[in-house]
């Protein structure tokens, strides 16, 4: 998958959160190596994801400490990162439109 919006991840990591600094690079690598053609492909390798309308996916990382909201274009094999942050902050956004 091609990842767009990687800067959102890098900006989040610039806060210096040690746990996120260990987790997020692995997520980026795994996502780049993936070839998702449907939500089922994502779910098979990421059990802690939630699906929203509009091909939006919420990835729960670090025991649900962090969230990544992404829009997936399965045909073009593109992941567009829409939002990255802490779970507590996720509750303050509208992941369907962000």
N, CA, C and O atoms as a printed pandas DataFrame, in Angstrom:
     atom_number atom_name residue_name chain_id  residue_number  x_coord  y_coord  z_coord
0              1         N          UNK        A               1    0.850   -1.172    0.000
1              2        CA          UNK        A               1    0.000    0.000    0.000
2              3         C          UNK        A               1    0.898    1.238    0.000
3              4         O          UNK        A               1    1.949    1.272    0.639
4              5         N          UNK        A               2    0.457    2.225   -0.721
5              6        CA          UNK        A               2    1.128    3.522   -0.677
6              7         C          UNK        A               2    0.514    4.311    0.473
7              8         O          UNK        A               2   -0.709    4.398    0.583
8              9         N          UNK        A               3    1.347    4.880    1.320
9             10        CA          UNK        A               3    0.854    5.654    2.456
10            11         C          UNK        A               3    0.983    7.134    2.154
11            12         O          UNK        A               3    2.066    7.631    1.843
12            13         N          UNK        A               4   -0.136    7.827    2.251
13            14        CA          UNK        A               4   -0.159    9.287    2.117
14            15         C          UNK        A               4   -0.559    9.865    3.467
15            16         O          UNK        A               4   -1.380    9.290    4.181
16            17         N          UNK        A               5    0.020   10.990    3.804
17            18        CA          UNK        A               5   -0.272   11.594    5.091
18            19         C          UNK        A               5    0.661   11.115    6.187
19            20         O          UNK        A               5    0.359   11.247    7.373
20            21         N          UNK        A               6    1.787   10.564    5.788
21            22        CA          UNK        A               6    2.775   10.050    6.736
22            23         C          UNK        A               6    3.230   11.147    7.720
23            24         O          UNK        A               6    3.606   10.857    8.856
24            25         N          UNK        A               7    3.190   12.394    7.269
25            26        CA          UNK        A               7    3.617   13.516    8.115
26            27         C          UNK        A               7    2.795   13.584    9.399
27            28         O          UNK        A               7    3.308   14.010   10.433
28            29         N          UNK        A               8    1.551   13.180    9.352
29            30        CA          UNK        A               8    0.726   13.174   10.559
30            31         C          UNK        A               8    1.310   12.232   11.605
31            32         O          UNK        A               8    1.300   12.538   12.797
32            33         N          UNK        A               9    1.815   11.095   11.160
33            34        CA          UNK        A               9    2.454   10.147   12.077
34            35         C          UNK        A               9    3.739   10.763   12.621
35            36         O          UNK        A               9    3.985   10.729   13.827
36            37         N          UNK        A              10    4.553   11.321   11.741
37            38        CA          UNK        A              10    5.827   11.909   12.169
38            39         C          UNK        A              10    5.604   13.077   13.130
39            40         O          UNK        A              10    6.347   13.232   14.099
40            41         N          UNK        A              11    4.590   13.895   12.868
41            42        CA          UNK        A              11    4.275   14.998   13.777
42            43         C          UNK        A              11    3.868   14.472   15.152
43            44         O          UNK        A              11    4.276   15.018   16.176
44            45         N          UNK        A              12    3.073   13.424   15.171
45            46        CA          UNK        A              12    2.657   12.834   16.446
46            47         C          UNK        A              12    3.868   12.281   17.189
47            48         O          UNK        A              12    3.984   12.455   18.403
48            49         N          UNK        A              13    4.761   11.624   16.477
49            50        CA          UNK        A              13    5.940   11.046   17.113
50            51         C          UNK        A              13    6.892   12.114   17.651
51            52         O          UNK        A              13    7.673   11.842   18.563
52            53         N          UNK        A              14    6.836   13.304   17.105
53            54        CA          UNK        A              14    7.723   14.368   17.563
54            55         C          UNK        A              14    7.423   14.783   19.005
55            56         O          UNK        A              14    8.215   15.500   19.617
56            57         N          UNK        A              15    6.280   14.337   19.556
57            58        CA          UNK        A              15    5.955   14.638   20.951
58            59         C          UNK        A              15    6.866   13.888   21.908
59            60         O          UNK        A              15    6.951   14.233   23.087
60            61         N          UNK        A              16    7.550   12.860   21.404
61            62        CA          UNK        A              16    8.497   12.120   22.226
62            63         C          UNK        A              16    7.905   10.966   23.007
63            64         O          UNK        A              16    8.560   10.442   23.907
64            65         N          UNK        A              17    6.702   10.558   22.696
65            66        CA          UNK        A              17    6.076    9.421   23.372
66            67         C          UNK        A              17    6.860    8.155   23.031
67            68         O          UNK        A              17    6.851    7.701   21.886
68            69         N          UNK        A              18    7.535    7.591   24.029
69            70        CA          UNK        A              18    8.440    6.453   23.805
70            71         C          UNK        A              18    7.707    5.219   23.271
71            72         O          UNK        A              18    8.216    4.538   22.381
72            73         N          UNK        A              19    6.533    4.931   23.800
73            74        CA          UNK        A              19    5.777    3.754   23.349
74            75         C          UNK        A              19    5.355    3.915   21.891
75            76         O          UNK        A              19    5.473    2.980   21.099
76            77         N          UNK        A              20    4.864    5.095   21.542
77            78        CA          UNK        A              20    4.452    5.351   20.156
78            79         C          UNK        A              20    5.643    5.272   19.219
79            80         O          UNK        A              20    5.521    4.777   18.099
80            81         N          UNK        A              21    6.789    5.756   19.667
81            82        CA          UNK        A              21    7.997    5.732   18.845
82            83         C          UNK        A              21    8.403    4.304   18.505
83            84         O          UNK        A              21    9.016    4.063   17.465
84            85         N          UNK        A              22    8.069    3.369   19.366
85            86        CA          UNK        A              22    8.365    1.954   19.096
86            87         C          UNK        A              22    7.293    1.308   18.208
87            88         O          UNK        A              22    7.609    0.459   17.375
88            89         N          UNK        A              23    6.043    1.703   18.381
89            90        CA          UNK        A              23    4.924    1.052   17.689
90            91         C          UNK        A              23    4.697    1.536   16.254
91            92         O          UNK        A              23    4.516    0.728   15.343
92            93         N          UNK        A              24    4.707    2.834   16.063
93            94        CA          UNK        A              24    4.271    3.401   14.785
94            95         C          UNK        A              24    5.156    3.031   13.599
95            96         O          UNK        A              24    4.626    2.772   12.519
96            97         N          UNK        A              25    6.480    2.993   13.750
97            98        CA          UNK        A              25    7.281    2.580   12.587
98            99         C          UNK        A              25    6.920    1.174   12.098
99           100         O          UNK        A              25    6.914    0.924   10.893
100          101         N          UNK        A              26    6.624    0.270   13.008
101          102        CA          UNK        A              26    6.205   -1.076   12.618
102          103         C          UNK        A              26    4.887   -1.065   11.873
103          104         O          UNK        A              26    4.708   -1.802   10.903
104          105         N          UNK        A              27    3.951   -0.218   12.329
105          106        CA          UNK        A              27    2.668   -0.108   11.635
106          107         C          UNK        A              27    2.884    0.417   10.218
107          108         O          UNK        A              27    2.286   -0.084    9.267
108          109         N          UNK        A              28    3.739    1.425   10.083
109          110        CA          UNK        A              28    4.021    1.975    8.748
110          111         C          UNK        A              28    4.623    0.918    7.829
111          112         O          UNK        A              28    4.212    0.794    6.676
112          113         N          UNK        A              29    5.582    0.166    8.325
113          114        CA          UNK        A              29    6.225   -0.872    7.509
114          115         C          UNK        A              29    5.220   -1.945    7.127
115          116         O          UNK        A              29    5.141   -2.338    5.963
116          117         N          UNK        A              30    4.450   -2.421    8.103
117          118        CA          UNK        A              30    3.447   -3.457    7.818
118          119         C          UNK        A              30    2.417   -2.972    6.807
119          120         O          UNK        A              30    2.000   -3.730    5.932
120          121         N          UNK        A              31    2.009   -1.723    6.922
121          122        CA          UNK        A              31    1.008   -1.167    6.012
122          123         C          UNK        A              31    1.577   -1.019    4.606
123          124         O          UNK        A              31    0.889   -1.310    3.628
124          125         N          UNK        A              32    2.809   -0.577    4.497
125          126        CA          UNK        A              32    3.434   -0.472    3.171
126          127         C          UNK        A              32    3.557   -1.823    2.488
127          128         O          UNK        A              32    3.435   -1.914    1.266
128          129         N          UNK        A              33    3.791   -2.846    3.245
129          130        CA          UNK        A              33    3.962   -4.199    2.690
130          131         C          UNK        A              33    2.636   -4.875    2.357
131          132         O          UNK        A              33    2.599   -5.863    1.624
132          133         N          UNK        A              34    1.561   -4.339    2.896
133          134        CA          UNK        A              34    0.240   -4.955    2.722
134          135         C          UNK        A              34   -0.288   -4.740    1.309
135          136         O          UNK        A              34    0.127   -3.830    0.591
136          137         N          UNK        A              35   -1.218   -5.613    0.942
137          138        CA          UNK        A              35   -1.963   -5.482   -0.317
138          139         C          UNK        A              35   -3.426   -5.756    0.016
139          140         O          UNK        A              35   -3.929   -6.860   -0.194
140          141         N          UNK        A              36   -4.099   -4.736    0.536
141          142        CA          UNK        A              36   -5.477   -4.890    0.964
142          143         C          UNK        A              36   -6.423   -4.656   -0.195
143          144         O          UNK        A              36   -6.357   -3.627   -0.867
144          145         N          UNK        A              37   -7.303   -5.617   -0.424
145          146        CA          UNK        A              37   -8.312   -5.498   -1.470
146          147         C          UNK        A              37   -9.718   -5.359   -0.915
147          148         O          UNK        A              37  -10.669   -5.121   -1.659
148          149         N          UNK        A              38   -9.844   -5.510    0.400
149          150        CA          UNK        A              38  -11.155   -5.401    1.039
150          151         C          UNK        A              38  -10.941   -5.234    2.545
151          152         O          UNK        A              38   -9.842   -5.466    3.049
152          153         N          UNK        A              39  -11.981   -4.836    3.252
153          154        CA          UNK        A              39  -11.863   -4.744    4.714
154          155         C          UNK        A              39  -11.466   -6.079    5.359
155          156         O          UNK        A              39  -10.768   -6.097    6.373
156          157         N          UNK        A              40  -11.901   -7.169    4.781
157          158        CA          UNK        A              40  -11.548   -8.478    5.332
158          159         C          UNK        A              40  -10.033   -8.687    5.324
159          160         O          UNK        A              40   -9.490   -9.271    6.261
160          161         N          UNK        A              41   -9.347   -8.222    4.289
161          162        CA          UNK        A              41   -7.890   -8.334    4.244
162          163         C          UNK        A              41   -7.250   -7.588    5.405
163          164         O          UNK        A              41   -6.279   -8.064    5.993
164          165         N          UNK        A              42   -7.785   -6.430    5.734
165          166        CA          UNK        A              42   -7.255   -5.656    6.864
166          167         C          UNK        A              42   -7.531   -6.395    8.166
167          168         O          UNK        A              42   -6.640   -6.537    9.004
168          169         N          UNK        A              43   -8.745   -6.859    8.335
169          170        CA          UNK        A              43   -9.152   -7.524    9.576
170          171         C          UNK        A              43   -8.351   -8.803    9.821
171          172         O          UNK        A              43   -8.089   -9.156   10.971
172          173         N          UNK        A              44   -7.963   -9.497    8.756
173          174        CA          UNK        A              44   -7.196  -10.732    8.909
174          175         C          UNK        A              44   -5.846  -10.499    9.575
175          176         O          UNK        A              44   -5.332  -11.399   10.239
176          177         N          UNK        A              45   -5.265   -9.325    9.416
177          178        CA          UNK        A              45   -3.952   -9.037    9.988
178          179         C          UNK        A              45   -3.982   -7.997   11.094
179          180         O          UNK        A              45   -2.971   -7.775   11.760
180          181         N          UNK        A              46   -5.111   -7.363   11.298
181          182        CA          UNK        A              46   -5.258   -6.318   12.315
182          183         C          UNK        A              46   -6.569   -6.551   13.049
183          184         O          UNK        A              46   -7.603   -6.002   12.669
184          185         N          UNK        A              47   -6.531   -7.341   14.071
185          186        CA          UNK        A              47   -7.778   -7.706   14.748
186          187         C          UNK        A              47   -8.443   -6.545   15.471
187          188         O          UNK        A              47   -9.640   -6.587   15.757
188          189         N          UNK        A              48   -7.667   -5.514   15.764
189          190        CA          UNK        A              48   -8.210   -4.416   16.565
190          191         C          UNK        A              48   -8.532   -3.195   15.709
191          192         O          UNK        A              48   -8.212   -2.068   16.086
192          193         N          UNK        A              49   -9.154   -3.416   14.579
193          194        CA          UNK        A              49   -9.561   -2.305   13.719
194          195         C          UNK        A              49  -11.077   -2.151   13.774
195          196         O          UNK        A              49  -11.815   -3.090   14.073
196          197         N          UNK        A              50  -11.505   -0.940   13.477
197          198        CA          UNK        A              50  -12.929   -0.659   13.355
198          199         C          UNK        A              50  -13.148   -0.049   11.981
199          200         O          UNK        A              50  -12.311    0.707   11.489
200          201         N          UNK        A              51  -14.257   -0.373   11.376
201          202        CA          UNK        A              51  -14.570    0.119   10.041
202          203         C          UNK        A              51  -15.699    1.142   10.109
203          204         O          UNK        A              51  -16.692    0.956   10.812
204          205         N          UNK        A              52  -15.517    2.215    9.366
205          206        CA          UNK        A              52  -16.497    3.284    9.290
206          207         C          UNK        A              52  -16.952    3.435    7.839
207          208         O          UNK        A              52  -16.304    2.908    6.934
208          209         N          UNK        A              53  -18.047    4.141    7.609
209          210        CA          UNK        A              53  -18.472    4.388    6.224
210          211         C          UNK        A              53  -17.392    5.138    5.440
211          212         O          UNK        A              53  -16.534    5.800    6.024
212          213         N          UNK        A              54  -17.446    5.026    4.133
213          214        CA          UNK        A              54  -16.520    5.749    3.268
214          215         C          UNK        A              54  -15.128    5.150    3.235
215          216         O          UNK        A              54  -14.146    5.861    3.026
216          217         N          UNK        A              55  -15.040    3.849    3.439
217          218        CA          UNK        A              55  -13.749    3.148    3.439
218          219         C          UNK        A              55  -12.784    3.699    4.477
219          220         O          UNK        A              55  -11.571    3.697    4.270
220          221         N          UNK        A              56  -13.319    4.164    5.577
221          222        CA          UNK        A              56  -12.488    4.639    6.686
222          223         C          UNK        A              56  -12.228    3.483    7.639
223          224         O          UNK        A              56  -13.093    2.645    7.893
224          225         N          UNK        A              57  -11.013    3.466    8.151
225          226        CA          UNK        A              57  -10.607    2.423    9.086
226          227         C          UNK        A              57   -9.953    3.092   10.285
227          228         O          UNK        A              57   -9.160    4.022   10.137
228          229         N          UNK        A              58  -10.295    2.610   11.470
229          230        CA          UNK        A              58   -9.666    3.080   12.696
230          231         C          UNK        A              58   -8.764    1.962   13.200
231          232         O          UNK        A              58   -9.235    0.895   13.594
232          233         N          UNK        A              59   -7.472    2.219   13.182
233          234        CA          UNK        A              59   -6.489    1.268   13.683
234          235         C          UNK        A              59   -6.237    1.583   15.151
235          236         O          UNK        A              59   -5.916    2.718   15.501
236          237         N          UNK        A              60   -6.381    0.582   16.002
237          238        CA          UNK        A              60   -6.149    0.720   17.440
238          239         C          UNK        A              60   -4.782    0.123   17.742
239          240         O          UNK        A              60   -4.559   -1.072   17.544
240          241         N          UNK        A              61   -3.881    0.951   18.215
241          242        CA          UNK        A              61   -2.505    0.512   18.448
242          243         C          UNK        A              61   -2.143    0.611   19.927
243          244         O          UNK        A              61   -2.727    1.395   20.676
244          245         N          UNK        A              62   -1.184   -0.188   20.323
245          246        CA          UNK        A              62   -0.641   -0.100   21.677
246          247         C          UNK        A              62   -1.640   -0.429   22.755
247          248         O          UNK        A              62   -1.746    0.295   23.744
248          249         N          UNK        A              63   -2.380   -1.514   22.582
249          250        CA          UNK        A              63   -3.379   -1.864   23.579
250          251         C          UNK        A              63   -4.490   -0.834   23.657
251          252         O          UNK        A              63   -5.070   -0.600   24.717
252          253         N          UNK        A              64   -4.773   -0.225   22.520
253          254        CA          UNK        A              64   -5.831    0.780   22.375
254          255         C          UNK        A              64   -5.439    2.136   22.967
255          256         O          UNK        A              64   -6.307    2.960   23.250
256          257         N          UNK        A              65   -4.139    2.370   23.154
257          258        CA          UNK        A              65   -3.675    3.681   23.638
258          259         C          UNK        A              65   -3.696    4.725   22.523
259          260         O          UNK        A              65   -3.876    5.914   22.782
260          261         N          UNK        A              66   -3.513    4.278   21.293
261          262        CA          UNK        A              66   -3.382    5.178   20.155
262          263         C          UNK        A              66   -4.378    4.791   19.069
263          264         O          UNK        A              66   -4.828    3.648   18.984
264          265         N          UNK        A              67   -4.702    5.768   18.252
265          266        CA          UNK        A              67   -5.591    5.520   17.116
266          267         C          UNK        A              67   -5.025    6.183   15.870
267          268         O          UNK        A              67   -4.445    7.268   15.924
268          269         N          UNK        A              68   -5.208    5.504   14.752
269          270        CA          UNK        A              68   -4.930    6.076   13.439
270          271         C          UNK        A              68   -6.207    5.937   12.631
271          272         O          UNK        A              68   -6.735    4.836   12.477
272          273         N          UNK        A              69   -6.701    7.049   12.119
273          274        CA          UNK        A              69   -7.862    7.033   11.238
274          275         C          UNK        A              69   -7.342    7.187    9.819
275          276         O          UNK        A              69   -6.625    8.139    9.507
276          277         N          UNK        A              70   -7.707    6.248    8.971
277          278        CA          UNK        A              70   -7.234    6.276    7.584
278          279         C          UNK        A              70   -8.377    5.984    6.638
279          280         O          UNK        A              70   -9.346    5.307    6.982
280          281         N          UNK        A              71   -8.237    6.511    5.447
281          282        CA          UNK        A              71   -9.177    6.224    4.365
282          283         C          UNK        A              71   -8.437    5.315    3.385
283          284         O          UNK        A              71   -7.308    5.605    2.988
284          285         N          UNK        A              72   -9.069    4.237    3.009
285          286        CA          UNK        A              72   -8.422    3.241    2.163
286          287         C          UNK        A              72   -9.024    3.271    0.760
287          288         O          UNK        A              72  -10.241    3.200    0.594
288          289         N          UNK        A              73   -8.163    3.378   -0.239
289          290        CA          UNK        A              73   -8.573    3.221   -1.639
290          291         C          UNK        A              73   -8.032    1.869   -2.080
291          292         O          UNK        A              73   -6.872    1.738   -2.471
292          293         N          UNK        A              74   -8.894    0.876   -2.008
293          294        CA          UNK        A              74   -8.476   -0.497   -2.289
294          295         C          UNK        A              74   -8.027   -0.664   -3.734
295          296         O          UNK        A              74   -7.062   -1.381   -4.000
296          297         N          UNK        A              75   -8.701   -0.026   -4.654
297          298        CA          UNK        A              75   -8.375   -0.167   -6.066
298          299         C          UNK        A              75   -6.993    0.405   -6.381
299          300         O          UNK        A              75   -6.216   -0.207   -7.115
300          301         N          UNK        A              76   -6.696    1.553   -5.836
301          302        CA          UNK        A              76   -5.402    2.204   -6.107
302          303         C          UNK        A              76   -4.309    1.771   -5.135
303          304         O          UNK        A              76   -3.140    2.114   -5.311
304          305         N          UNK        A              77   -4.700    1.007   -4.099
305          306        CA          UNK        A              77   -3.760    0.546   -3.081
306          307         C          UNK        A              77   -3.127    1.722   -2.336
307          308         O          UNK        A              77   -1.908    1.800   -2.187
308          309         N          UNK        A              78   -3.983    2.631   -1.874
309          310        CA          UNK        A              78   -3.530    3.834   -1.176
310          311         C          UNK        A              78   -4.195    3.913    0.202
311          312         O          UNK        A              78   -5.398    3.691    0.346
312          313         N          UNK        A              79   -3.383    4.233    1.201
313          314        CA          UNK        A              79   -3.867    4.517    2.550
314          315         C          UNK        A              79   -3.634    5.998    2.798
315          316         O          UNK        A              79   -2.494    6.460    2.761
316          317         N          UNK        A              80   -4.700    6.747    3.049
317          318        CA          UNK        A              80   -4.600    8.166    3.334
318          319         C          UNK        A              80   -4.847    8.367    4.826
319          320         O          UNK        A              80   -5.969    8.206    5.307
320          321         N          UNK        A              81   -3.802    8.716    5.543
321          322        CA          UNK        A              81   -3.922    8.924    6.980
322          323         C          UNK        A              81   -4.638   10.255    7.214
323          324         O          UNK        A              81   -4.205   11.305    6.742
324          325         N          UNK        A              82   -5.733   10.180    7.950
325          326        CA          UNK        A              82   -6.551   11.358    8.230
326          327         C          UNK        A              82   -6.282   11.946    9.614
327          328         O          UNK        A              82   -6.372   13.158    9.810
328          329         N          UNK        A              83   -5.951   11.079   10.568
329          330        CA          UNK        A              83   -5.751   11.549   11.936
330          331         C          UNK        A              83   -4.916   10.534   12.699
331          332         O          UNK        A              83   -5.036    9.328   12.483
332          333         N          UNK        A              84   -4.068   11.030   13.593
333          334        CA          UNK        A              84   -3.239   10.196   14.468
334          335         C          UNK        A              84   -3.288   10.807   15.860
335          336         O          UNK        A              84   -3.140   12.020   16.012
336          337         N          UNK        A              85   -3.494    9.985   16.863
337          338        CA          UNK        A              85   -3.500   10.545   18.213
338          339         C          UNK        A              85   -3.783    9.510   19.281
339          340         O          UNK        A              85   -3.829    8.304   19.038
340          341         N          UNK        A              86   -3.969   10.045   20.478
341          342        CA          UNK        A              86   -4.284    9.203   21.629
342          343         C          UNK        A              86   -5.758    8.827   21.613
343          344         O          UNK        A              86   -6.600    9.560   21.094
344          345         N          UNK        A              87   -6.048    7.675   22.190
345          346        CA          UNK        A              87   -7.428    7.208   22.261
346          347         C          UNK        A              87   -8.312    8.248   22.945
347          348         O          UNK        A              87   -9.430    8.503   22.498
348          349         N          UNK        A              88   -7.816    8.846   24.023
349          350        CA          UNK        A              88   -8.628    9.837   24.748
350          351         C          UNK        A              88   -8.994   11.022   23.861
351          352         O          UNK        A              88  -10.062   11.611   24.030
352          353         N          UNK        A              89   -8.122   11.380   22.920
353          354        CA          UNK        A              89   -8.403   12.496   22.016
354          355         C          UNK        A              89   -9.308   12.079   20.858
355          356         O          UNK        A              89  -10.000   12.911   20.272
356          357         N          UNK        A              90   -9.298   10.810   20.540
357          358        CA          UNK        A              90  -10.140   10.282   19.461
358          359         C          UNK        A              90  -11.616   10.543   19.752
359          360         O          UNK        A              90  -12.400   10.799   18.838
360          361         N          UNK        A              91  -11.982   10.476   21.008
361          362        CA          UNK        A              91  -13.372   10.682   21.387
362          363         C          UNK        A              91  -13.862   12.104   21.114
363          364         O          UNK        A              91  -15.064   12.367   21.144
364          365         N          UNK        A              92  -12.924   13.021   20.848
365          366        CA          UNK        A              92  -13.267   14.425   20.596
366          367         C          UNK        A              92  -13.361   14.769   19.095
367          368         O          UNK        A              92  -13.688   15.899   18.733
368          369         N          UNK        A              93  -13.078   13.808   18.253
369          370        CA          UNK        A              93  -13.129   14.071   16.815
370          371         C          UNK        A              93  -14.283   13.308   16.190
371          372         O          UNK        A              93  -14.851   12.407   16.807
372          373         N          UNK        A              94  -14.623   13.671   14.970
373          374        CA          UNK        A              94  -15.600   12.909   14.203
374          375         C          UNK        A              94  -14.810   12.172   13.115
375          376         O          UNK        A              94  -14.501   12.736   12.065
376          377         N          UNK        A              95  -14.495   10.915   13.384
377          378        CA          UNK        A              95  -13.640   10.132   12.488
378          379         C          UNK        A              95  -14.279    9.892   11.122
379          380         O          UNK        A              95  -13.592    9.501   10.178
380          381         N          UNK        A              96  -15.572   10.119   11.011
381          382        CA          UNK        A              96  -16.249    9.926    9.722
382          383         C          UNK        A              96  -15.993   11.058    8.743
383          384         O          UNK        A              96  -16.174   10.898    7.535
384          385         N          UNK        A              97  -15.566   12.222    9.274
385          386        CA          UNK        A              97  -15.394   13.383    8.394
386          387         C          UNK        A              97  -14.015   14.026    8.484
387          388         O          UNK        A              97  -13.673   14.848    7.633
388          389         N          UNK        A              98  -13.232   13.684    9.466
389          390        CA          UNK        A              98  -11.922   14.324    9.643
390          391         C          UNK        A              98  -11.007   14.072    8.451
391          392         O          UNK        A              98   -9.868   14.539    8.437
